[in-house]
C-alpha cells in the first residue's frame, strides 16, 4: 500500500494566486525596487537612446492568458507517480513563501519558481530541475514576463538541485527554505512525508533505498545550517534536525 501526501486544497485559490502573480510581474517595476533596480540605475545615462529604441521597436504581441498555463502546471503536479511532490507540496511551499516574503528581494519571482520547481518530476531521472527550468524559460516569455524575470525564475528552479544558495541570494534562500520546511514538520507529518518519498521510489529495492536515504540524511545533518533565512533558522532548524536524526535511526541498525 502506497502513501500519497494529499490534503484538501482550494484549487481556485491557487489559480487566483497564479493569476495575481503573473499580472503583478507583467507590470513594469517601480523605480528603485526589485530585480530591475540595479539595471535601471546602471543604464540611467542611456535613457534617451533607450527611448528612441523603444519607439522604433515593433509592438510586442499580446501576452497569453495565464489560466491555461496554471491548469497545465496543476495537471503536472497531479501526475500518478507523485506521492510527496504533489499539489499539496506546491501549496505548502507557497504558504511558507508568504511567511518568508519579506526576506526575498523579489518575492513574486520566487513564487513563480515554486510553481515550476517540480513541474517536471520523474523519480528515476536526475534532469527534473533542468527540465522544469526549461519549461519556465518557454512559458514565461509567452506570458509577458521580461527576459530578466524569466532568467531569475529559471535560476531559482535549478538552485533546488543543491538547495545551497550563495550568501546574499535572498531569493534563493527563501525558495530553498520554503522547499525544505517539511523537514521541520510535526513528527506525524514528517513520518507521512518520509513514507510518501519512499512510495515515489518504490522501484528501488528496500536495502538500496535505506542506504541511499541514510546517506542523504547524514549529509543534511552534517550541514552547518539547513535553513538560511532568519525565520527558518529560528523556527525550523532544531525541529528539522530532530526529525532527520529520528529517521536516520530507523534506517540504520
C-alpha positions as CSV (number, residue, x, y, z in Angstrom):
1,X,0.0,0.0,0.0
2,X,1.5,3.3,-1.1
3,X,1.2,6.6,0.7
4,X,0.2,9.8,-1.2
5,X,0.6,13.1,0.6
6,X,-2.6,15.0,-0.3
7,X,-4.6,17.3,1.8
8,X,-7.7,19.4,0.9
9,X,-6.6,22.4,-1.0
10,X,-8.5,25.1,-2.8
11,X,-7.5,24.9,-6.5
12,X,-9.5,28.0,-7.2
13,X,-7.4,29.8,-4.6
14,X,-4.2,28.5,-6.2
15,X,-5.3,29.7,-9.6
16,X,-6.1,33.2,-8.2
17,X,-2.6,33.3,-6.7
18,X,-1.1,32.4,-10.0
19,X,-3.1,35.0,-11.9
20,X,-2.2,37.7,-9.4
21,X,1.5,36.9,-9.5
22,X,1.6,36.9,-13.3
23,X,-0.4,40.2,-13.6
24,X,1.9,41.8,-11.0
25,X,5.0,40.8,-12.9
26,X,3.7,41.9,-16.2
27,X,3.6,45.5,-14.9
28,X,6.9,47.5,-15.0
29,X,8.6,47.5,-11.6
30,X,8.6,50.8,-9.7
31,X,11.9,52.7,-10.0
32,X,14.5,51.7,-7.5
33,X,12.8,48.4,-6.5
34,X,13.0,44.7,-7.3
35,X,15.3,42.9,-9.7
36,X,15.3,45.8,-12.2
37,X,16.6,48.4,-9.9
38,X,20.3,47.9,-10.4
39,X,19.9,47.6,-14.1
40,X,17.8,50.8,-14.2
41,X,20.5,52.7,-12.2
42,X,23.3,51.4,-14.3
43,X,21.6,52.5,-17.6
44,X,20.2,55.8,-16.4
45,X,22.7,57.7,-18.6
46,X,21.3,55.9,-21.7
47,X,17.7,56.7,-21.3
48,X,17.4,58.9,-24.4
49,X,18.9,56.1,-26.5
50,X,16.6,53.6,-24.9
51,X,13.6,55.8,-25.5
52,X,14.4,56.1,-29.2
53,X,14.9,52.4,-29.5
54,X,11.6,51.7,-27.7
55,X,9.7,54.0,-30.1
56,X,11.4,52.3,-33.1
57,X,10.8,48.8,-31.9
58,X,7.8,46.8,-33.2
59,X,5.0,46.4,-30.6
60,X,5.1,43.2,-28.6
61,X,2.4,40.6,-29.2
62,X,-0.3,40.4,-26.5
63,X,0.7,38.3,-23.6
64,X,-1.0,34.9,-23.3
65,X,-3.9,34.1,-21.0
66,X,-2.3,32.8,-17.8
67,X,-5.1,30.4,-16.8
68,X,-4.2,27.6,-19.2
69,X,-0.6,27.7,-18.1
70,X,-1.7,27.3,-14.4
71,X,-4.0,24.4,-15.4
72,X,-1.1,22.7,-17.2
73,X,1.1,23.1,-14.1
74,X,-1.6,21.7,-11.8
75,X,-2.0,18.7,-14.1
76,X,1.7,18.1,-13.9
77,X,1.7,18.4,-10.1
78,X,-1.1,15.8,-10.0
79,X,0.6,13.0,-12.0
80,X,0.2,9.5,-10.7
81,X,4.0,8.9,-10.0
82,X,3.9,11.6,-7.4
83,X,3.3,10.9,-3.7
84,X,5.1,13.7,-2.0
85,X,5.7,16.1,-4.9
86,X,2.0,16.8,-5.3
87,X,-0.2,19.9,-5.4
88,X,-0.2,19.7,-1.6
89,X,3.5,20.3,-1.6
90,X,3.1,23.2,-4.0
91,X,0.5,24.8,-1.8
92,X,2.7,24.3,1.3
93,X,5.7,25.9,-0.4
94,X,3.6,28.9,-1.5
95,X,2.3,29.2,2.1
96,X,5.8,29.1,3.5
97,X,6.8,31.8,1.0
98,X,4.1,34.0,2.3
99,X,5.9,33.8,5.7
100,X,9.3,34.4,4.1
101,X,8.3,37.0,1.5
102,X,9.9,39.9,3.5
103,X,13.3,38.2,3.2
104,X,13.3,37.8,-0.6
105,X,14.3,40.6,-2.9
106,X,11.7,39.6,-5.5
107,X,9.0,37.5,-3.7
108,X,6.8,37.2,-6.7
109,X,9.6,35.7,-8.8
110,X,10.3,33.3,-6.0
111,X,6.6,32.3,-6.0
112,X,6.8,31.6,-9.7
113,X,9.9,29.5,-9.2
114,X,7.9,27.5,-6.6
115,X,5.2,26.8,-9.2
116,X,7.9,25.5,-11.7
117,X,10.4,23.9,-9.3
118,X,9.0,20.3,-9.5
119,X,6.8,20.8,-12.6
120,X,8.7,18.0,-14.3
121,X,9.2,15.1,-11.8
122,X,10.2,11.6,-12.7
123,X,11.8,9.9,-9.7
124,X,14.1,7.8,-11.8
125,X,15.6,10.8,-13.6
126,X,18.2,13.3,-12.5
127,X,17.2,16.0,-15.0
128,X,14.0,17.1,-13.4
129,X,15.2,20.5,-12.2
130,X,16.7,21.4,-15.5
131,X,13.7,20.3,-17.5
132,X,11.4,22.3,-15.1
133,X,13.6,25.4,-15.6
134,X,13.4,25.0,-19.3
135,X,9.7,24.7,-19.1
136,X,9.7,28.1,-17.3
137,X,12.0,29.5,-19.9
138,X,9.5,28.7,-22.6
139,X,6.3,29.6,-20.7
140,X,7.1,32.9,-19.0
141,X,8.0,35.0,-22.1
142,X,4.7,33.9,-23.6
143,X,3.0,35.2,-20.5
144,X,4.6,38.6,-21.0
145,X,7.4,38.4,-18.4
146,X,10.8,40.1,-19.2
147,X,13.9,38.2,-20.1
148,X,15.4,39.2,-16.7
149,X,12.4,37.9,-14.8
150,X,12.4,34.6,-16.7
151,X,16.1,34.1,-16.2
152,X,15.8,34.6,-12.4
153,X,12.9,32.1,-12.1
154,X,14.9,29.5,-14.1
155,X,18.0,30.1,-12.0
156,X,15.9,29.6,-8.8
157,X,14.4,26.4,-10.1
158,X,17.9,25.0,-10.9
159,X,19.1,26.0,-7.5
160,X,16.8,23.4,-6.0
161,X,19.2,20.7,-7.2
162,X,21.5,21.7,-4.3
163,X,19.5,23.9,-2.0
164,X,22.7,25.8,-1.5
165,X,22.2,29.5,-2.3
166,X,25.1,31.9,-2.3
167,X,25.4,34.4,0.6
168,X,23.2,37.4,-0.1
169,X,21.0,35.4,-2.5
170,X,17.8,36.2,-0.6
171,X,15.5,34.9,-3.4
172,X,17.4,31.6,-3.3
173,X,17.4,31.4,0.5
174,X,13.6,32.0,0.6
175,X,12.8,29.3,-2.0
176,X,15.2,26.7,-0.5
177,X,13.9,27.2,3.0
178,X,10.3,27.0,1.9
179,X,11.0,23.8,-0.1
180,X,12.8,22.2,2.9
181,X,10.3,23.4,5.6
182,X,8.7,19.9,5.6
183,X,11.8,18.7,7.4
184,X,10.6,20.7,10.5
185,X,7.0,19.3,10.4
186,X,5.5,17.8,13.5
187,X,6.6,14.1,13.9
188,X,3.4,12.6,12.4
189,X,3.5,14.9,9.4
190,X,7.2,14.2,8.9
191,X,6.6,10.5,9.0
192,X,3.9,10.9,6.3
193,X,6.4,12.8,4.2
194,X,9.1,10.1,4.6
195,X,6.5,7.4,3.7
196,X,5.5,9.4,0.6
197,X,9.1,9.8,-0.5
198,X,9.6,6.0,-0.2
199,X,6.4,5.5,-2.3
200,X,7.9,7.6,-5.1
201,X,11.0,5.4,-5.1
202,X,9.0,2.1,-4.9
203,X,11.0,0.8,-7.9
204,X,14.2,0.9,-5.7
205,X,14.8,-2.3,-3.6
206,X,14.5,-1.7,0.1
207,X,18.1,-2.3,1.1
208,X,19.3,0.1,-1.6
209,X,16.7,2.7,-0.7
210,X,17.7,2.6,3.0
211,X,21.4,3.0,2.1
212,X,20.7,5.9,-0.2
213,X,18.2,7.7,2.1
214,X,20.6,7.3,5.0
215,X,23.4,8.9,3.0
216,X,21.1,11.9,2.2
217,X,20.1,12.3,5.8
218,X,23.7,12.1,7.0
219,X,24.7,14.7,4.5
220,X,21.9,17.0,5.7
221,X,22.8,16.6,9.3
222,X,26.4,17.4,8.6
223,X,25.5,20.8,7.1
224,X,26.2,23.8,9.4
225,X,22.8,25.2,8.6
226,X,19.7,23.6,7.0
227,X,17.9,26.9,6.8
228,X,19.4,30.2,5.6
229,X,16.6,32.7,6.4
230,X,16.5,34.1,9.9
231,X,12.9,32.8,10.3
232,X,13.9,29.3,9.1
233,X,17.0,29.3,11.4
234,X,14.9,30.3,14.4
235,X,11.7,28.3,13.9
236,X,12.6,25.2,11.8
237,X,16.3,24.3,12.3
238,X,16.0,22.4,15.6
239,X,12.8,20.5,14.7
240,X,14.3,19.5,11.4
241,X,17.4,18.1,12.9
242,X,15.3,16.1,15.4
243,X,13.2,14.6,12.6
244,X,16.3,13.8,10.5
245,X,18.0,12.2,13.4
246,X,14.9,10.1,14.2
247,X,14.5,8.9,10.6
248,X,18.2,8.1,10.3
249,X,18.0,6.0,13.4
250,X,15.1,4.0,11.9
251,X,17.0,3.4,8.7
252,X,20.3,2.2,10.3
253,X,20.9,-0.7,12.6
